[in-house]
């Protein structure tokens, strides 16, 4: 038996391809299925099953299309009841694959009500567990994505599910779908894979014996929910069309009634963007931030540098069901008048000490609890869109913007610039480094 992992860093998720005696089992595939099917073809593997652990909240599934393309058997939790043809997985009703391969569904509600993990047995011996959003590495899937009214009930179910999985043999390999960087984890997940025995020792949630105390721990400081999540469950229930080919027409100008998303490096954005642009430089999490900050699936025009590859940006958007990119503009001419300033750490700290400085911290609430800057106005980046710029900020004075690393600060600076403010974003560093630098400055004085 062999397991190949396909990591999607921007979503914090993993898809798996298990192979055994020429048979393949694909687990929780995302919409861009080509990378998985190509790997199976290269290994001369016949895809026998496609397994879905739950109706995903964070991406559009490619499970149905992978099964249709290959003739594989599509398996979903029995309680999911999607609108397309599938084999329902019932708790502990084994699915036989031949050549000694058995897939045993284990109902593990908590992340979602229908959630089902899959235990793989080879010749009757349990060897691997695909746990989806149930038991994660040093964590568990969060129970609040379907709303706070159901969160405590699902958290109690998650407590039972984790203990059900923890009772498996300690040598069983653990392959969760959600991991570090995913907004589907209740706490910060660490390594990507593990074993049941390691989790029994290292997972702090397995040390909580009481279901109510467990629920308290999961719900104590929930992370924000990306805005596009609410569209994923319905899409995965009703079925999703195949991912369209990545074709991005070159445009001479931005069409009317379209959102402009500038994917150039932040240094280029700072020198000038098209008025009204949202600046999100191309990176692993481009799709997530675009889906969070813009109205879902409305028309988009990309702005890129000459020669810059836009295929990855379009693919990331398609993974969350956004197929509305109209084209790309590369020549901005003299129209790039929306600007902001970028400063490295030392220059930023020096500017922060000037009497006219205003400071905006755009980190999420859980980060604020770890370190705070005195006199900072605090507003999480997506809230700048939904709630507007804080009234405390004076548009006539520079606004220094900080986050955890510089990425969100540059996005926020572009948002402020299009609203007529004079932003200065910290790049290459974040609040922890600013705190250290300020302390060093005070000590030197």
C-alpha positions as CSV (number, residue, x, y, z in Angstrom):
1,X,0.0,0.0,0.0
2,X,1.2,3.5,-0.8
3,X,-0.4,6.9,0.0
4,X,0.4,10.0,-2.1
5,X,-0.5,13.4,-0.6
6,X,-1.5,16.4,-2.7
7,X,-1.1,19.6,-0.6
8,X,-3.1,22.8,-1.4
9,X,-1.4,25.3,0.9
10,X,-3.7,28.2,0.3
11,X,-6.7,26.2,1.7
12,X,-4.7,24.3,4.2
13,X,-6.0,21.0,2.8
14,X,-4.7,17.7,1.5
15,X,-6.1,15.2,-1.0
16,X,-4.9,11.6,-0.9
17,X,-4.4,8.9,-3.5
18,X,-4.0,5.4,-1.9
19,X,-2.8,2.7,-4.2
20,X,-2.8,-1.1,-3.6
21,X,-2.2,-3.8,-6.1
22,X,-2.9,-1.4,-9.0
23,X,-6.1,-0.1,-7.5
24,X,-6.5,3.6,-6.5
25,X,-8.6,5.3,-3.9
26,X,-8.9,9.0,-4.2
27,X,-9.9,10.9,-1.0
28,X,-11.5,14.4,-0.8
29,X,-10.4,15.7,-4.2
30,X,-10.7,19.3,-5.0
31,X,-12.2,20.6,-8.2
32,X,-8.9,20.7,-10.3
33,X,-8.9,16.9,-10.6
34,X,-6.3,16.8,-13.4
35,X,-3.4,16.7,-11.0
36,X,-4.8,13.6,-9.2
37,X,-5.8,11.7,-12.3
38,X,-2.5,12.4,-14.0
39,X,-0.7,11.0,-11.0
40,X,-2.9,7.8,-11.1
41,X,-2.2,7.5,-14.9
42,X,1.5,7.9,-14.4
43,X,1.5,5.1,-11.8
44,X,-0.6,2.9,-14.0
45,X,-3.3,2.9,-11.3
46,X,-6.9,2.1,-12.0
47,X,-9.1,4.5,-9.9
48,X,-11.5,2.2,-8.0
49,X,-13.1,4.5,-5.5
50,X,-13.5,8.2,-4.8
51,X,-14.2,8.9,-1.1
52,X,-15.7,12.1,0.3
53,X,-15.6,12.5,4.1
54,X,-18.2,15.2,4.2
55,X,-19.9,18.0,2.2
56,X,-16.9,20.4,2.2
57,X,-17.3,24.0,3.5
58,X,-14.0,25.3,2.2
59,X,-13.7,24.2,-1.4
60,X,-15.7,22.9,-4.3
61,X,-15.3,19.1,-4.6
62,X,-14.0,17.3,-7.7
63,X,-15.3,14.0,-6.5
64,X,-18.3,13.6,-8.8
65,X,-16.3,14.6,-11.8
66,X,-13.4,12.4,-11.0
67,X,-15.8,9.4,-10.7
68,X,-17.5,10.3,-14.0
69,X,-14.2,10.7,-15.8
70,X,-12.8,7.4,-14.6
71,X,-15.7,5.1,-13.8
72,X,-14.7,4.9,-10.2
73,X,-17.3,4.3,-7.5
74,X,-18.2,7.6,-5.7
75,X,-18.7,7.1,-2.0
76,X,-20.2,9.8,0.3
77,X,-21.6,9.7,3.9
78,X,-25.1,8.2,3.9
79,X,-26.5,11.2,5.6
80,X,-25.0,13.6,3.0
81,X,-27.7,12.8,0.5
82,X,-26.3,14.8,-2.4
83,X,-28.3,15.3,-5.6
84,X,-26.0,13.2,-7.8
85,X,-25.4,9.4,-8.1
86,X,-23.2,7.9,-5.4
87,X,-22.8,5.0,-3.1
88,X,-23.9,5.9,0.5
89,X,-21.4,5.0,3.2
90,X,-23.1,3.5,6.3
91,X,-21.4,3.2,9.6
92,X,-19.2,0.0,9.8
93,X,-20.7,-1.4,6.6
94,X,-17.5,-2.5,4.8
95,X,-16.9,-1.7,1.1
96,X,-14.8,-4.4,-0.6
97,X,-12.3,-3.4,-3.2
98,X,-10.6,-6.8,-4.0
99,X,-7.0,-7.9,-3.6
100,X,-7.5,-7.7,0.2
101,X,-8.5,-4.1,0.2
102,X,-11.4,-3.1,2.5
103,X,-12.8,0.4,3.2
104,X,-14.7,0.6,6.5
105,X,-16.8,3.8,7.0
106,X,-16.8,5.2,10.5
107,X,-19.5,7.8,11.3
108,X,-17.7,10.7,12.9
109,X,-20.1,13.6,13.3
110,X,-18.9,16.9,14.7
111,X,-17.3,18.9,11.9
112,X,-20.5,18.4,10.0
113,X,-23.5,16.1,11.0
114,X,-22.9,13.6,8.2
115,X,-19.1,13.4,8.5
116,X,-17.7,10.0,7.9
117,X,-14.0,8.8,8.3
118,X,-12.7,5.8,6.3
119,X,-10.6,3.1,7.9
120,X,-8.6,1.1,5.3
121,X,-7.8,-2.5,6.0
122,X,-5.4,-4.7,4.0
123,X,-6.0,-8.4,4.4
124,X,-8.2,-7.6,7.4
125,X,-5.5,-5.5,9.2
126,X,-6.3,-1.8,9.8
127,X,-3.5,0.3,8.4
128,X,-4.7,3.8,7.5
129,X,-7.5,6.2,8.5
130,X,-8.7,9.1,6.3
131,X,-10.2,11.3,9.0
132,X,-11.3,14.4,6.9
133,X,-12.3,17.1,9.3
134,X,-12.7,14.9,12.4
135,X,-9.4,13.9,14.2
136,X,-6.7,16.2,13.0
137,X,-3.0,16.4,13.8
138,X,-2.9,17.9,17.3
139,X,-6.4,19.3,16.7
140,X,-9.9,18.6,15.5
141,X,-12.3,20.0,12.9
142,X,-14.2,23.0,14.1
143,X,-17.9,22.5,14.8
144,X,-19.2,26.0,14.2
145,X,-19.1,26.3,10.4
146,X,-22.8,25.6,10.2
147,X,-23.7,28.4,12.6
148,X,-23.3,29.0,16.3
149,X,-26.8,27.7,17.1
150,X,-25.6,24.2,16.2
151,X,-22.0,24.5,17.3
152,X,-22.2,23.2,20.8
153,X,-24.3,20.2,19.8
154,X,-21.7,19.4,17.0
155,X,-18.9,20.0,19.4
156,X,-20.2,17.3,21.8
157,X,-20.5,14.9,18.9
158,X,-17.0,15.7,17.9
159,X,-15.9,14.7,21.4
160,X,-17.5,11.3,20.9
161,X,-16.1,10.9,17.4
162,X,-12.5,11.7,18.4
163,X,-12.7,9.0,21.1
164,X,-14.2,6.5,18.6
165,X,-11.1,7.1,16.4
166,X,-8.7,7.1,19.3
167,X,-9.7,3.6,20.1
168,X,-8.2,2.3,16.9
169,X,-4.9,0.5,17.0
170,X,-2.0,3.0,17.7
171,X,-0.1,2.0,14.6
172,X,-2.9,3.1,12.2
173,X,-1.6,6.0,10.0
174,X,-3.7,9.2,10.2
175,X,-4.4,11.2,7.1
176,X,-6.6,14.2,7.8
177,X,-7.9,16.5,5.0
178,X,-7.7,19.7,7.0
179,X,-4.3,20.9,8.4
180,X,-2.1,23.9,9.0
181,X,-3.5,27.0,7.4
182,X,-7.1,25.7,7.1
183,X,-10.0,27.7,8.6
184,X,-11.7,24.4,9.2
185,X,-9.4,23.5,12.2
186,X,-10.6,24.3,15.7
187,X,-7.0,25.1,16.9
188,X,-3.7,25.4,15.1
189,X,-2.9,22.1,13.4
190,X,0.7,21.3,13.1
191,X,2.1,18.3,11.1
192,X,0.2,17.1,8.1
193,X,0.0,13.4,9.0
194,X,0.4,11.3,12.1
195,X,-0.6,8.0,13.7
196,X,-3.4,7.2,16.2
197,X,-0.7,6.4,18.8
198,X,1.0,9.8,18.3
199,X,-2.3,11.6,18.7
200,X,-3.1,9.8,21.9
201,X,0.2,11.2,23.3
202,X,0.3,14.6,21.7
203,X,-3.2,15.8,20.8
204,X,-4.4,18.1,23.7
205,X,-8.1,17.6,22.8
206,X,-7.9,13.9,23.4
207,X,-6.9,14.7,27.0
208,X,-10.3,16.3,27.7
209,X,-12.6,13.7,29.1
210,X,-15.7,15.7,29.6
211,X,-17.9,16.5,26.6
212,X,-18.9,20.0,27.8
213,X,-15.3,20.9,28.7
214,X,-14.3,19.7,25.2
215,X,-17.0,21.9,23.7
216,X,-15.8,24.9,25.8
217,X,-12.3,24.4,24.4
218,X,-13.4,24.2,20.8
219,X,-15.7,27.2,21.0
220,X,-13.6,29.4,23.3
221,X,-12.0,31.4,20.5
222,X,-13.4,30.4,17.1
223,X,-11.6,31.7,14.1
224,X,-13.5,33.9,11.6
225,X,-15.4,32.1,8.8
226,X,-14.4,33.1,5.3
227,X,-17.3,34.6,3.4
228,X,-17.2,32.2,0.5
229,X,-17.7,29.2,2.8
230,X,-21.4,29.7,2.8
231,X,-21.5,28.9,-0.9
232,X,-19.5,25.7,-0.8
233,X,-22.0,23.4,1.1
234,X,-24.9,24.0,-1.4
235,X,-22.6,23.6,-4.3
236,X,-21.2,20.3,-3.1
237,X,-24.8,19.1,-2.3
238,X,-26.2,19.9,-5.7
239,X,-23.2,19.0,-7.9
240,X,-20.6,21.1,-9.6
241,X,-19.8,21.3,-13.4
242,X,-16.4,20.3,-14.6
243,X,-13.7,22.9,-14.0
244,X,-13.4,24.9,-17.2
245,X,-10.1,25.2,-19.1
246,X,-7.9,27.9,-17.8
247,X,-8.2,30.5,-20.5
248,X,-7.6,34.2,-19.7
249,X,-8.1,36.6,-22.6
250,X,-5.7,39.5,-22.8
251,X,-7.7,42.8,-22.5
252,X,-6.7,46.3,-23.5
253,X,-9.1,47.8,-20.9
254,X,-11.2,46.8,-18.0
255,X,-14.8,46.0,-18.9
256,X,-17.6,47.8,-17.2
257,X,-19.2,46.4,-14.1
258,X,-16.3,44.2,-13.1
259,X,-14.2,44.0,-10.0
260,X,-10.5,44.7,-10.6
261,X,-8.1,42.4,-8.7
262,X,-4.4,43.4,-9.0
263,X,-2.2,40.3,-8.6
264,X,1.2,42.0,-9.2
265,X,3.8,42.0,-6.4
266,X,3.0,44.4,-3.7
267,X,5.9,46.7,-4.6
268,X,4.4,47.2,-8.1
269,X,0.9,47.8,-6.5
270,X,2.3,50.4,-4.2
271,X,3.7,52.4,-7.1
272,X,0.3,52.6,-8.7
273,X,-2.9,50.6,-9.2
274,X,-6.0,51.2,-11.3
275,X,-8.5,53.3,-9.3
276,X,-10.9,51.0,-7.5
277,X,-8.6,48.0,-7.5
278,X,-8.3,45.4,-4.8
279,X,-4.6,44.5,-4.5
280,X,-4.0,40.8,-3.7
281,X,-0.6,39.7,-5.0
282,X,-0.4,36.2,-6.4
283,X,0.4,33.6,-3.7
284,X,-0.9,30.3,-2.3
285,X,-3.9,32.0,-0.6
286,X,-4.9,34.3,-3.4
287,X,-8.1,32.5,-4.1
288,X,-9.2,32.4,-0.4
289,X,-8.7,36.2,0.1
290,X,-10.4,37.1,-3.2
291,X,-13.4,34.9,-2.3
292,X,-13.5,36.4,1.1
293,X,-13.2,40.1,0.1
294,X,-15.3,40.3,-3.0
295,X,-19.0,39.6,-3.6
296,X,-19.1,35.9,-4.5
297,X,-18.8,34.9,-8.2
298,X,-19.3,38.4,-9.6
299,X,-17.2,39.3,-12.8
300,X,-13.5,39.8,-12.2
301,X,-10.7,41.4,-14.3
302,X,-7.2,40.6,-13.3
303,X,-4.3,43.1,-13.5
304,X,-0.9,41.4,-13.9
305,X,2.7,42.3,-14.9
306,X,3.8,41.7,-18.5
307,X,4.7,38.0,-18.7
308,X,3.2,37.2,-15.3
309,X,1.5,33.8,-15.2
310,X,-2.2,34.1,-14.2
311,X,-3.2,30.4,-14.5
312,X,-2.6,29.7,-10.9
313,X,-4.8,32.6,-9.8
314,X,-7.6,31.5,-12.0
315,X,-7.2,27.9,-10.8
316,X,-7.4,29.0,-7.2
317,X,-10.6,30.8,-7.9
318,X,-12.1,27.8,-9.7
319,X,-11.4,25.7,-6.6
320,X,-14.0,27.7,-4.7
321,X,-16.4,27.8,-7.6
322,X,-15.5,31.2,-9.1
323,X,-15.4,30.9,-12.9
324,X,-16.0,34.6,-13.6
325,X,-12.6,35.9,-14.6
326,X,-13.2,37.9,-17.8
327,X,-9.6,38.5,-18.7
328,X,-6.3,40.2,-17.7
329,X,-5.0,43.7,-18.3
330,X,-1.2,44.1,-18.3
331,X,-0.6,47.7,-19.6
332,X,-1.8,50.2,-17.1
333,X,-0.5,53.3,-19.0
334,X,-0.9,56.5,-17.1
335,X,-4.1,55.4,-15.3
336,X,-2.4,53.7,-12.3
337,X,-3.0,56.5,-9.8
338,X,-4.0,54.6,-6.7
339,X,-0.8,54.4,-4.6
340,X,0.4,53.5,-1.1
341,X,3.8,53.3,0.7
342,X,5.7,50.2,1.7
343,X,8.3,50.3,4.6
344,X,10.6,47.7,6.0
345,X,10.6,47.2,9.8
346,X,13.2,49.8,11.0
347,X,11.7,52.6,8.8
348,X,8.2,51.6,9.8
349,X,9.0,51.8,13.5
350,X,10.7,55.1,13.1
351,X,7.7,56.4,11.2
352,X,5.4,55.1,13.9
353,X,7.1,57.4,16.5
354,X,6.1,60.5,14.5
355,X,3.4,62.7,16.1
356,X,1.0,62.4,13.1
357,X,1.1,58.6,12.9
358,X,-2.0,56.5,13.1
359,X,-1.8,52.7,13.4
360,X,-4.2,50.1,12.0
361,X,-3.9,46.5,13.0
362,X,-5.7,44.1,10.6
363,X,-5.0,40.8,12.2
364,X,-7.8,38.5,13.3
365,X,-9.1,38.5,16.9
366,X,-7.2,35.4,18.1
367,X,-3.9,37.0,17.0
368,X,-4.7,40.2,18.9
369,X,-4.8,38.2,22.1
370,X,-1.2,37.1,21.6
371,X,0.4,40.6,21.1
372,X,-1.0,44.1,20.9
373,X,0.3,47.5,20.0
374,X,-0.6,50.5,22.1
375,X,-3.0,53.0,20.5
376,X,-3.6,50.8,17.5
377,X,-7.0,50.8,15.9
378,X,-8.0,47.2,15.4
379,X,-10.1,45.9,12.5
380,X,-9.8,42.5,10.9
381,X,-9.0,42.7,7.2
382,X,-12.4,41.4,5.9
383,X,-14.2,43.8,8.2
384,X,-12.6,46.7,6.3
385,X,-14.9,45.6,3.5
386,X,-18.0,44.8,5.4
387,X,-17.9,47.5,8.0
388,X,-15.8,50.1,6.3
389,X,-12.7,52.0,7.5
390,X,-12.8,52.8,11.2
391,X,-14.1,56.2,12.0
392,X,-11.2,56.9,14.3
393,X,-8.8,57.1,11.3
394,X,-8.2,60.6,9.9
395,X,-7.9,60.5,6.1
396,X,-5.8,63.7,6.3
397,X,-3.0,61.9,8.2
398,X,-0.9,58.8,7.2
399,X,-2.3,55.5,8.3
400,X,0.4,52.9,9.2
401,X,-0.9,49.4,8.6
402,X,0.4,46.2,10.2
403,X,-0.6,42.5,10.4
404,X,1.3,39.3,11.2
405,X,3.6,39.1,8.2
406,X,3.0,42.0,5.8
407,X,0.6,40.3,3.4
408,X,-2.7,41.4,4.8
409,X,-1.2,44.8,5.6
410,X,-0.5,45.4,1.9
411,X,-4.1,44.2,0.9
412,X,-5.5,46.6,3.5
413,X,-3.3,49.4,2.3
414,X,-4.8,49.0,-1.2
415,X,-8.3,49.1,0.3
416,X,-7.5,52.3,2.2
417,X,-5.9,53.9,-0.8
418,X,-9.0,53.4,-2.9
419,X,-11.0,55.1,-0.1
420,X,-8.8,58.2,-0.3
421,X,-6.5,57.5,2.7
422,X,-2.7,57.7,2.8
423,X,-1.6,54.2,3.9
424,X,1.9,53.0,4.8
425,X,2.1,49.2,5.0
426,X,4.7,47.3,6.9
427,X,6.2,44.6,4.6
428,X,8.3,41.6,5.5
429,X,7.4,41.7,9.2
430,X,4.5,41.9,11.6
431,X,3.3,42.9,15.0
432,X,5.7,40.6,17.0
433,X,8.7,42.2,15.3
434,X,7.3,45.7,15.8
435,X,6.8,44.9,19.5
436,X,10.4,43.7,19.8
437,X,11.8,46.7,17.9
438,X,9.9,49.2,20.0
439,X,11.1,47.5,23.2
440,X,14.7,47.6,21.9
441,X,14.3,51.3,21.0
442,X,13.0,52.1,24.5
443,X,15.8,50.1,26.1
444,X,18.4,52.0,24.1
445,X,16.9,55.3,25.2
